[in-house]
Amino acid sequence: MEELDVEPTTTNIPASEGNHLGFVWGPGDILVYDTIYKSSGSVGTCSSFIHEVRKDEDIYSPILRKLFNESHHIFVGLQTIREDLPNKNKKTQFVSISKNYRSVIRACMEELQQVAVLTQDTELATQYGNQVSILLAIELIWNLCEVLFIDAAPGGSLLLHLLDWVRLHKADVDEKAQEVLQSESPTEHHGYWDVVLSYLMQGRMDEARQMLVKWGALKPAARSMYKQMDNLLSKMPVYNPGGSQTLTEFDVKWRHWHDMVDHSLQDNSFASDPNLELICKILMGDEDAILEQKDLLSTWYHFLVTRLLFSHPTVKPTELHYYAQSCLAMFDSRSAPEPLDSILLAAFEFDIHQVIKDCSIALNNWWFVAHLTDLLDHCNLLQSHNLHFGSNLREFLLLEYASGLFTHHSLWQLAVDYFDHCPEFGRVYLEQQIEHVPLDTERKALKVLRICEQRQMSEQVRSICKIMAKRALRNNRLGSALSWSIRAKDAAFATLISERFLQDYCARGTFSDLDLIDNLGPAMLLSDRLTFLGKYREFHKLYGENRFSDAATLLLSLMTAQIAPRSFWMTLLTDALPLLEQKEAIFSADQTHELIFCLEDLTSSLKIPTGLDVPMQDEDMEVTKVELLRLALARNLAMAIVKEGTVAV
């Protein structure tokens, strides 16, 4: 528990003339910067020092990101457990999920330990060491909560689980034993009896006996004492939850064994060997003898489990808090317990909400409390606890954790699933947070868009598409801009981009992004200008396929139905010239009359400025174009009349 979220110390900022401190809120962080003000009050040049205050530093650690990714999969799987399953089946699944969470924590912790050893950077090694300490504490707390709350082991089984808990978190005894056994004379090694006592206080009687074998072999004179001790150790009863023996029968058997140990101690069977006598006192549950080994125990909760092992092996869950409080007081005389001690003590008192509260204060991020609370809530252990401001405790913590993930450039995707499983406020939070995701690339924008579309977040879909459409337009990527505006169903912007397409066509004589325009489909109905763009492109396709009659009909309809903007009529009439100059009449007499009407309507309202505003060359070109059109129309009209008259005869 190296990092604690406590009240920060007050920092005095010098308020000398011209110096100020400014800050800007980001999506999840704060930018703090120095500013310099002129005497008039206007802002002067700013200092080059900008400090980023991050809300959750852990999400930027590459190794800890694995913890967030792996636990996300476990979290999603937990939400799929059916409510109608029998309680026994659900309990098995919940215990399995809890162990999966712990295995992820341990894997991450082991990787951090390896990196800390290999790194040459002292500061980085210290940082990794702190993270390892925090993960060790997290796993310790989680494991205890699993034993007490999730597995909810009854008397008898409870002590077995607590012994496993202590052994897992006090695993250095095996390394010490290996060192002792590999020495030239194990029994003479300074750590020999420490290993024997450590095994003993962890309830590992077989390992303790194996170590004592070496001592007995070298002490022929004390062989009877050794055999008597070995007999006591081998006969110590161990409760078997799956066996036929009841807890009462086990208790009777254990008391009988306890009397045997007491008898051996009373008749001074081991008085000639202080080490064996100490072992006998520990087997008796002598608190003073156990406390003498405080260095080997190292923690009060190890002392608690050892004390229970040799004095009250059938302890019930409801009795734990009494033993826990007394062991803490006996082991550590400090007036105020450390944060970790308070959390474990709250767990032994079965005060789940206090455990969560203390962890929220002591730990440096929301990962632990969010996932543990979610699991406990699925176990129906938090149903009675609602917050005064709406959301229940589970949802509140998940929302806080997911909000922190949203500040990261890639982990924000994990946060979406957490918001999805917060029924009351999850959607509101997601709608707010998704708007702060930087749309750095089109690929990322498509990811965000897909998330919004899957959840029918229409407002956010429109916002994203508009942003991307405007960005594409600024970069002159008309096809992409049009595609985004269609997805946004933004008629005004689609009209603007269609205008740009038409301007581009007028300037270059060809269309860009033909695949997009050719496949507009029903999307072209979004705006009149987009409809015209699609139909105009269709005219060019018909012309290219030599379907002149269909092309002529479509071209005329674009003008007569007022689909084409008047500013584009001259271009359409110019496009009609090749059709008018065909050897056979393509336009009928009526169609030609319509074209003549459109041309005259356009030229009567068209005012071509003279003088300096328009170059004389452009003016002559427009006049020439009109004359050519009139000539072609007159010629086509004559051909059409002759053709239609001949057919009529």
C-alpha positions in Angstrom: 0.0 0.0 0.0 2.7 2.4 -1.0 0.4 4.9 -2.8 -2.4 6.5 -0.8 -5.1 8.8 -2.0 -5.1 11.2 1.0 -5.7 14.9 1.4 -2.9 16.7 -0.5 -0.6 19.0 1.3 -1.2 22.7 0.8 1.2 24.3 -1.8 1.7 28.0 -1.6 2.0 29.6 -5.1 4.1 32.8 -5.0 1.8 35.7 -6.1 4.5 38.1 -7.3 3.5 40.7 -9.8 3.0 39.3 -13.2 3.0 35.6 -12.3 -0.2 33.5 -12.3 -1.1 29.9 -12.5 -3.7 28.8 -15.1 -5.3 25.5 -15.8 -7.5 23.9 -18.4 -9.8 20.9 -18.0 -9.3 18.1 -20.5 -11.4 14.9 -21.0 -9.9 13.3 -17.9 -6.8 15.3 -17.1 -5.8 18.9 -16.2 -3.2 21.0 -17.9 -1.6 23.4 -15.5 0.6 26.2 -16.9 2.4 29.4 -15.8 1.1 32.6 -17.3 2.6 36.1 -17.4 0.3 39.2 -17.4 1.2 42.7 -18.3 0.4 45.5 -16.0 -2.5 46.5 -18.3 -4.1 43.2 -17.6 -3.7 41.7 -21.1 -2.1 38.4 -21.5 1.6 38.4 -22.3 3.8 35.6 -23.5 3.3 32.4 -21.6 5.9 30.3 -19.9 7.1 27.2 -21.6 6.3 25.0 -18.6 3.1 23.0 -19.0 2.3 20.3 -16.5 -0.2 17.5 -17.1 -2.0 16.4 -14.0 -3.4 12.9 -14.8 -6.4 11.5 -13.0 -5.3 7.9 -13.4 -1.6 7.3 -14.1 -1.9 3.5 -14.1 -3.7 3.3 -17.5 -0.5 4.7 -19.1 1.6 1.7 -17.9 2.0 -0.8 -20.7 2.1 -3.8 -18.3 -0.9 -2.6 -16.3 -2.9 -2.2 -19.5 -2.7 -6.0 -19.8 -4.5 -6.1 -16.5 -7.3 -3.8 -17.8 -7.6 -5.8 -21.0 -7.7 -9.2 -19.5 -10.1 -8.3 -16.7 -12.4 -6.7 -19.2 -13.0 -10.2 -20.8 -13.7 -11.7 -17.4 -16.1 -8.8 -16.6 -18.1 -9.3 -19.8 -18.3 -13.1 -19.2 -19.6 -12.5 -15.6 -22.5 -10.4 -17.0 -23.7 -13.4 -19.0 -24.3 -15.7 -16.1 -28.0 -16.4 -16.0 -30.0 -15.4 -13.0 -32.1 -18.5 -13.1 -29.2 -20.9 -12.4 -29.3 -22.7 -9.1 -27.4 -21.0 -6.3 -24.9 -23.9 -6.0 -24.0 -23.7 -9.7 -23.7 -19.9 -9.6 -21.5 -20.0 -6.5 -19.0 -22.4 -8.3 -19.0 -20.0 -11.3 -18.5 -16.9 -9.1 -15.5 -18.6 -7.2 -14.0 -19.5 -10.6 -14.4 -16.0 -11.9 -12.8 -14.6 -8.7 -9.8 -16.9 -9.2 -9.5 -15.7 -12.8 -9.3 -12.1 -11.7 -6.6 -13.1 -9.2 -4.6 -15.0 -11.8 -4.6 -11.9 -14.0 -3.4 -9.8 -11.0 -0.6 -12.3 -10.2 0.5 -12.6 -13.9 0.7 -8.8 -14.1 2.6 -8.6 -10.8 5.2 -11.2 -11.8 5.8 -9.4 -15.1 6.3 -6.1 -13.2 8.8 -7.9 -10.9 10.8 -9.2 -13.8 10.9 -5.8 -15.5 11.9 -4.1 -12.2 14.9 -6.4 -11.9 16.0 -5.9 -15.5 15.7 -2.2 -15.8 18.7 0.0 -15.4 16.7 3.1 -14.5 16.6 3.5 -10.7 13.5 5.7 -10.8 11.6 3.4 -13.1 12.6 0.4 -10.9 11.2 2.2 -7.9 8.0 2.9 -9.8 7.6 -0.8 -10.8 8.4 -1.8 -7.2 5.6 0.5 -5.9 3.2 -1.0 -8.4 4.1 -4.5 -7.3 3.4 -3.6 -3.7 0.0 -2.3 -4.7 -0.8 -5.4 -6.7 0.3 -7.6 -3.8 -2.1 -5.8 -1.5 -4.9 -6.0 -4.0 -4.5 -9.7 -4.4 -4.3 -10.2 -0.7 -7.5 -8.3 -0.1 -9.3 -9.9 -3.1 -8.3 -13.4 -1.9 -9.6 -12.8 1.5 -12.9 -11.4 0.2 -13.1 -14.5 -2.0 -12.8 -16.8 1.1 -15.1 -14.9 3.4 -17.8 -13.5 1.0 -17.8 -15.4 -2.3 -16.9 -18.9 -1.2 -18.4 -18.3 2.2 -16.7 -21.3 3.8 -18.3 -22.6 7.0 -16.5 -23.5 10.2 -13.8 -26.1 9.7 -13.4 -25.4 6.0 -12.8 -21.7 6.8 -9.5 -22.4 8.5 -8.3 -24.5 5.6 -9.0 -21.6 3.2 -7.3 -19.1 5.5 -4.2 -21.3 5.6 -4.1 -21.4 1.8 -4.5 -17.6 1.8 -1.5 -17.2 4.1 0.6 -19.7 2.3 0.0 -18.0 -1.0 1.1 -14.6 0.3 4.0 -15.9 2.4 5.7 -18.1 -0.1 9.4 -17.3 0.7 9.7 -20.2 3.1 10.2 -22.6 0.2 13.1 -20.6 -1.1 14.7 -20.6 2.4 14.2 -24.3 2.7 15.9 -24.9 -0.7 18.8 -22.8 0.5 19.1 -24.7 3.7 18.8 -28.2 2.1 21.5 -27.3 -0.5 24.0 -26.4 2.2 26.7 -28.8 3.3 25.2 -29.3 6.7 21.5 -28.4 6.7 20.9 -28.9 10.4 23.9 -26.5 11.2 22.6 -23.9 8.8 21.5 -20.7 10.6 18.1 -20.8 8.9 17.3 -24.4 9.6 15.0 -24.0 12.6 13.4 -20.9 11.0 12.3 -23.0 8.1 10.9 -25.7 10.5 9.0 -23.2 12.5 7.7 -21.4 9.3 6.4 -24.7 7.9 4.8 -25.4 11.3 3.1 -22.0 11.6 1.7 -22.4 8.1 0.2 -25.8 9.0 2.5 -27.6 6.6 3.2 -30.5 8.9 4.6 -33.0 6.3 7.2 -30.5 5.2 8.1 -29.7 8.8 8.5 -33.5 9.5 10.8 -33.9 6.5 13.0 -31.1 7.7 13.1 -32.7 11.2 14.2 -36.1 9.7 17.6 -34.6 9.1 17.9 -33.4 12.7 16.8 -36.8 14.1 19.3 -38.7 11.9 22.2 -36.7 13.3 21.1 -36.9 17.0 21.0 -40.6 18.0 20.8 -39.7 21.7 17.7 -37.7 21.1 16.0 -40.2 18.8 13.2 -40.9 21.3 12.4 -37.2 21.6 12.4 -36.9 17.8 10.1 -39.8 17.4 7.7 -38.4 20.0 7.6 -35.0 18.2 7.2 -36.7 14.9 4.3 -38.7 16.4 2.6 -35.5 17.6 3.0 -33.8 14.2 1.7 -36.8 12.2 -1.3 -37.3 14.4 -2.5 -33.7 14.3 -6.1 -33.9 12.9 -6.9 -32.0 9.7 -10.5 -31.4 8.8 -11.7 -32.9 5.5 -14.8 -31.1 4.2 -15.5 -33.9 1.7 -15.2 -36.7 4.2 -17.7 -38.5 6.3 -16.4 -37.0 9.6 -18.7 -34.3 11.1 -17.3 -31.1 12.5 -18.2 -32.2 16.0 -16.3 -35.5 15.6 -13.3 -33.6 14.3 -13.4 -31.3 17.2 -13.4 -34.2 19.7 -10.5 -35.8 17.9 -8.6 -32.5 17.8 -9.1 -31.9 21.5 -7.8 -35.4 22.3 -4.7 -34.6 20.2 -4.3 -31.3 22.0 -4.4 -33.1 25.3 -1.5 -35.3 24.1 0.6 -32.3 23.3 -0.2 -30.7 26.6 0.8 -33.9 28.4 4.1 -34.0 26.6 4.7 -30.4 27.6 3.7 -30.9 31.2 6.0 -34.0 31.7 9.0 -32.0 30.2 9.4 -34.5 27.4 11.3 -31.9 25.4 12.9 -29.9 28.2 16.4 -31.0 27.1 16.0 -29.5 23.6 14.8 -25.8 23.5 13.9 -26.0 19.8 11.6 -29.0 20.2 10.1 -27.5 23.4 9.3 -24.3 21.4 7.6 -26.4 18.7 5.5 -28.2 21.4 4.4 -24.8 22.9 3.4 -23.6 19.4 1.4 -26.8 18.9 -0.3 -26.0 22.2 -1.3 -22.6 20.8 0.8 -20.7 23.3 0.4 -17.1 22.2 3.6 -15.9 23.8 5.6 -18.6 22.0 4.0 -17.8 18.7 4.6 -14.1 19.1 8.3 -14.7 19.8 8.4 -15.7 16.1 7.1 -12.3 15.0 9.9 -11.9 12.4 8.9 -15.2 10.8 5.2 -14.4 10.8 5.8 -10.8 9.6 2.1 -9.8 9.7 -0.7 -9.9 12.3 -3.0 -11.8 10.0 -0.4 -14.6 9.7 -0.3 -14.6 13.4 -4.2 -14.8 13.4 -4.3 -17.9 11.2 -1.5 -19.6 13.1 -3.3 -18.9 16.4 -6.5 -20.3 15.1 -4.8 -23.4 13.7 -3.4 -24.4 17.1 -6.2 -23.1 19.4 -9.5 -22.9 17.6 -9.5 -24.8 14.3 -13.3 -25.0 14.1 -13.7 -21.2 14.2 -16.9 -19.9 12.6 -17.1 -16.9 10.3 -19.0 -14.9 12.9 -16.2 -15.3 15.5 -13.4 -14.1 13.2 -13.7 -10.4 14.1 -13.0 -11.0 17.7 -9.8 -13.0 17.0 -8.7 -10.5 14.3 -9.0 -7.5 16.6 -7.1 -9.2 19.4 -4.4 -10.4 17.1 -3.9 -7.0 15.6 -3.6 -5.5 19.1 -1.2 -8.1 20.3 1.0 -8.1 17.2 1.2 -4.4 16.6 0.9 -1.9 19.5 0.7 1.2 17.2 -2.3 3.4 18.0 -3.5 3.8 14.4 -3.5 0.8 12.0 -2.2 1.1 8.5 -4.7 1.3 5.6 -4.2 -2.3 4.6 -4.7 -3.4 8.2 -8.0 -1.5 8.4 -9.2 -3.1 5.2 -8.4 -6.6 6.3 -10.0 -6.0 9.7 -13.2 -4.7 8.0 -13.2 -7.9 5.9 -12.9 -10.1 9.0 -15.8 -8.1 10.5 -17.8 -8.9 7.4 -18.3 -5.2 6.7 -18.3 -5.3 2.9 -19.1 -1.7 2.4 -16.3 -0.6 4.7 -13.9 -2.7 2.7 -15.0 -1.1 -0.5 -14.9 2.4 1.0 -11.4 2.0 2.5 -10.1 0.5 -0.7 -11.5 3.4 -2.7 -9.6 5.8 -0.5 -6.3 3.8 -0.2 -5.8 2.5 -3.7 -4.7 4.7 -6.6 -7.3 3.7 -9.2 -10.9 2.4 -9.5 -10.0 -1.0 -11.1 -10.1 -3.0 -7.9 -13.2 -1.7 -6.2 -15.2 -1.6 -9.5 -14.5 -5.3 -10.4 -14.8 -6.6 -6.8 -18.0 -4.7 -6.2 -19.5 -6.0 -9.4 -18.7 -9.6 -8.5 -20.1 -9.1 -5.0 -23.2 -7.6 -6.4 -23.7 -10.6 -8.6 -23.4 -12.7 -5.5 -26.3 -10.7 -4.1 -24.2 -9.3 -1.2 -24.8 -5.6 -1.9 -28.5 -5.5 -2.6 -29.4 -3.5 0.4 -26.9 -0.7 -0.2 -28.1 2.2 -2.5 -26.6 5.6 -2.7 -28.5 8.7 -1.9 -27.9 10.3 -5.3 -29.5 7.6 -7.5 -27.2 4.9 -8.8 -26.3 1.9 -6.7 -22.8 1.3 -5.4 -21.9 -1.1 -8.2 -22.9 1.2 -10.9 -21.3 4.2 -9.3 -17.9 2.5 -9.1 -18.1 1.1 -12.6 -19.0 4.5 -14.1 -16.0 6.0 -12.3 -13.6 3.3 -13.6 -14.9 3.4 -17.1 -14.7 7.2 -17.2 -11.0 7.0 -16.4 -10.5 4.5 -19.2 -12.0 6.9 -21.7 -9.1 9.3 -21.2 -6.7 6.7 -22.8 -6.2 6.5 -26.6 -7.1 2.8 -26.9 -8.6 1.6 -23.6 -11.7 3.8 -24.2 -13.0 0.9 -26.2 -13.1 -1.3 -23.1 -15.1 1.3 -21.2 -18.0 1.0 -23.7 -18.8 -2.4 -22.3 -18.7 -1.2 -18.7 -21.2 1.6 -19.6 -23.4 -0.9 -21.4 -23.8 -2.9 -18.1 -24.8 0.2 -16.1 -28.5 0.2 -16.7 -29.4 3.5 -15.0 -26.7 6.0 -16.0 -24.5 4.0 -18.4 -25.9 5.3 -21.6 -25.9 9.0 -20.4 -22.2 8.6 -19.5 -21.4 6.9 -22.8 -23.1 9.7 -24.7 -21.0 12.3 -22.9 -17.7 10.5 -23.0 -17.9 9.3 -26.6 -18.0 13.0 -27.7 -14.5 13.5 -26.2 -12.8 10.7 -28.1 -10.3 12.3 -30.5 -11.2 11.3 -34.1 -7.5 11.2 -35.1 -8.0 8.9 -38.1 -10.9 7.7 -40.3 -10.4 4.2 -39.0 -10.9 5.4 -35.4 -13.9 7.5 -36.4 -15.5 4.4 -38.0 -14.9 2.5 -34.8 -16.6 5.2 -32.7 -19.4 5.5 -35.3 -20.1 1.7 -35.2 -20.4 1.8 -31.5 -22.9 4.7 -31.7 -24.9 3.1 -34.5 -25.1 -0.2 -32.6 -26.7 1.6 -29.6 -29.0 3.9 -31.7 -27.1 7.0 -30.5 -28.4 9.1 -33.4 -27.2 12.5 -32.1 -23.7 11.3 -31.7 -23.7 9.5 -35.1 -24.7 12.8 -36.7 -22.0 14.7 -34.8 -19.2 12.3 -35.7 -20.2 12.3 -39.4 -20.4 16.1 -39.6 -16.9 16.4 -38.0 -15.4 13.9 -40.4 -17.2 15.4 -43.4 -15.9 18.9 -42.6 -12.4 17.6 -42.1 -12.5 15.7 -45.4 -13.8 18.8 -47.2 -11.0 20.9 -45.7 -8.6 18.4 -47.2 -10.4 18.5 -50.5 -11.4 14.9 -50.2 -14.8 15.3 -51.8 -15.8 11.7 -52.0 -15.1 11.0 -48.3 -16.8 14.3 -47.3 -19.9 13.3 -49.3 -19.9 9.8 -47.8 -19.8 11.2 -44.2 -22.5 13.8 -44.9 -24.8 11.1 -46.3 -24.2 9.0 -43.2 -25.0 12.1 -41.1 -28.2 12.6 -43.1 -27.1 16.3 -43.3 -29.0 17.7 -46.3 -27.4 21.1 -46.2 -23.8 19.8 -46.1 -24.6 17.2 -48.8 -25.8 20.1 -50.9 -22.6 22.1 -50.3 -20.4 19.1 -51.2 -22.5 18.4 -54.3 -21.9 22.0 -55.4 -18.2 21.4 -55.0 -18.4 18.2 -57.1 -20.1 20.2 -59.9 -17.6 23.0 -59.6 -14.8 20.5 -59.8 -16.5 19.0 -62.9 -16.8 22.4 -64.6 -13.1 23.1 -63.9 -11.7 19.7 -64.9 -14.3 18.2 -67.2 -14.4 14.9 -65.3 -15.9 13.6 -62.1 -13.8 12.4 -59.1 -14.9 9.5 -56.9 -17.0 7.9 -59.6 -17.6 4.7 -57.6 -19.3 6.7 -54.9 -21.5 8.8 -57.2 -22.4 5.7 -59.3 -23.6 3.9 -56.2 -25.5 6.7 -54.4 -28.8 4.8 -54.7 -31.6 6.1 -52.5 -29.1 8.3 -50.7 -29.3 10.8 -53.6 -32.7 11.8 -52.4 -31.1 13.4 -49.3 -31.0 16.8 -51.1 -32.1 18.2 -54.5 -28.5 19.1 -55.4 -27.3 15.6 -54.6 -30.2 14.1 -56.6 -29.0 16.3 -59.6 -25.4 15.2 -59.1 -26.5 11.5 -59.2 -28.8 12.0 -62.2 -26.2 14.1 -64.1 -23.6 11.4 -63.6 -26.2 8.9 -64.9 -26.6 11.0 -68.0 -22.9 10.7 -68.7 -23.1 6.9 -68.3 -25.9 6.7 -70.7 -24.1 8.8 -73.2 -20.9 6.7 -72.8 -23.0 3.6 -73.5 -24.4 5.2 -76.7 -27.9 5.2 -75.3 -28.4 8.7 -76.8 -32.2 8.7 -76.7 -32.3 7.9 -72.9 -29.5 10.3 -72.3 -31.4 13.1 -74.1 -34.6 12.4 -72.2 -32.8 12.5 -68.8 -30.9 15.7 -69.7 -34.1 17.5 -70.6 -36.0 16.3 -67.5 -33.2 17.7 -65.3 -34.0 21.2 -66.6 -37.8 21.0 -67.1 -38.3 19.4 -63.6 -36.2 22.2 -62.1 -33.8 19.6 -60.6 -30.8 21.3 -62.1 -29.8 24.6 -60.6 -30.2 27.5 -63.2 -26.5 28.2 -62.8 -25.8 24.8 -64.4 -28.3 25.1 -67.3 -25.7 26.4 -69.7 -23.5 23.4 -68.9 -26.4 21.0 -69.6 -27.3 22.8 -72.8 -23.6 22.6 -73.9 -23.7 18.8 -73.0 -26.7 18.6 -75.4 -24.7 19.9 -78.4 -23.2 16.5 -79.3 -26.7 15.0 -79.3 -28.1 17.8 -81.4 -25.4 17.4 -84.0 -26.0 13.7 -84.5 -26.8 12.6 -88.1 -30.3 11.5 -86.9 -32.5 13.6 -84.7 -32.2 12.4 -81.1 -34.5 15.0 -79.5 -38.1 15.0 -80.7 -39.7 18.3 -82.0 -41.4 18.8 -78.6 -38.2 18.1 -76.7 -36.3 20.5 -79.0 -39.0 23.2 -78.3 -38.4 22.6 -74.6 -34.7 23.1 -75.1 -35.2 26.3 -77.1 -37.5 27.6 -74.3 -34.9 26.8 -71.7 -32.1 28.5 -73.7 -34.2 31.6 -74.4 -35.3 31.7 -70.7 -31.7 31.5 -69.6 -30.4 34.1 -72.1 -33.1 36.6 -71.3 -32.3 36.6 -67.6 -28.5 36.2 -68.2 -26.7 39.5 -68.0 -23.2 39.3 -69.3 -21.4 42.4 -67.9 -19.2 44.3 -70.2 -16.1 46.5 -69.6 -13.5 45.6 -67.0 -15.6 43.1 -64.9 -15.4 40.2 -67.4 -12.6 39.7 -69.9 -13.7 40.3 -73.5 -12.5 36.8 -74.5 -14.9 35.2 -72.0 -17.8 37.4 -73.2 -17.2 36.4 -76.8 -17.0 32.7 -75.8 -20.5 32.9 -74.1 -22.0 34.7 -77.1 -20.5 32.1 -79.4 -21.8 29.2 -77.3 -25.3 30.6 -77.4 -25.2 31.1 -81.2 -23.9 27.5 -81.6 -26.7 26.2 -79.5 -29.4 28.1 -81.4 -28.0 26.9 -84.7 -27.9 23.3 -83.5 -31.4 23.5 -82.0 -32.8 24.9 -85.3 -31.1 22.2 -87.3 -32.4 19.5 -84.9 -35.9 20.9 -84.9 -36.0 20.8 -88.7 -34.7 17.2 -88.7 -37.2 16.2 -86.0 -40.2 17.7 -87.9 -39.2 16.0 -91.1 -38.6 12.7 -89.3 -41.9 12.9 -87.4 -43.8 14.1 -90.6 -42.4 11.1 -92.5 -43.4 8.7 -89.9 -46.9 10.2 -89.8 -47.3 9.8 -93.6 
